[in-house]
Amino acid sequence: MRSGKMVTGRILNVTTKGYAVGVAGYVALLESNHALPETAAQIGTLQPFYVASMDKPRKLIKLSGVRREVADMEEMYRQSM
């Protein structure tokens, strides 16, 4: 995973700073101020996120929410290549 990349994951639970999100076997952080209301309401549902930042030594991945329309457009673009 790298910053700026779109990934899919599931919100696992609420944390003190936001939400824990399962992504490809890792647990990432979706901070409350980066979570879209429609994203936060769908706990347990597979949904798209952007990797906002990564700290590899500390194994900390921070995510940002993605609007469904944007994710659909990116998926269509990737399939057309």
C-alpha positions in Angstrom: 0.0 0.0 0.0 1.2 3.5 -0.7 -0.2 7.0 0.1 -2.9 8.2 -2.3 -3.8 4.6 -3.4 -7.5 3.6 -3.2 -8.1 0.4 -1.2 -11.1 -1.5 0.0 -11.8 -2.5 3.6 -14.4 -2.8 6.3 -15.0 -0.6 9.3 -14.5 -3.0 12.3 -15.3 -0.8 15.3 -15.2 2.6 16.8 -12.0 3.8 18.5 -11.1 6.9 20.5 -9.8 8.7 17.4 -12.3 7.4 14.8 -12.7 3.9 13.4 -10.6 0.7 13.0 -10.7 -0.5 9.4 -9.6 -3.9 8.2 -7.6 -3.7 4.9 -5.8 -6.6 3.4 -5.0 -8.2 6.8 -4.0 -4.9 8.4 -5.9 -2.8 10.8 -5.9 0.9 9.7 -7.2 4.0 11.3 -9.9 6.1 9.8 -9.9 9.3 11.8 -13.3 10.8 12.6 -12.5 14.0 10.7 -11.7 12.0 7.6 -14.8 9.8 7.7 -17.8 10.6 5.6 -21.1 10.2 7.3 -22.3 7.6 4.8 -19.0 5.7 5.3 -19.2 5.6 9.1 -22.8 4.4 9.0 -21.8 1.2 7.2 -19.8 -0.8 9.8 -18.9 -4.2 8.4 -19.6 -3.4 4.8 -16.8 -3.6 2.2 -16.2 -0.1 1.0 -13.4 2.1 -0.6 -10.9 4.3 1.2 -7.8 6.3 0.3 -4.5 5.7 2.1 -3.9 9.1 3.6 -0.5 8.2 5.2 1.7 5.3 6.2 4.3 5.0 8.9 6.0 1.7 8.1 8.3 1.5 11.2 5.3 2.0 13.5 3.0 -0.1 11.2 0.4 2.8 11.2 -1.9 3.3 8.3 -4.3 6.2 8.2 -7.2 6.3 5.8 -9.6 8.8 4.3 -13.1 8.2 3.2 -14.1 8.1 -0.5 -17.4 9.0 -2.0 -19.0 6.0 -3.7 -19.4 7.9 -7.0 -15.6 8.6 -7.1 -14.8 5.0 -6.4 -17.1 3.8 -9.2 -15.5 6.2 -11.7 -11.9 5.1 -10.7 -12.9 1.5 -11.1 -14.3 2.1 -14.5 -11.1 4.0 -15.5 -8.9 1.1 -14.3 -10.9 -1.5 -16.2 -10.7 0.5 -19.4 -6.8 0.5 -19.4 
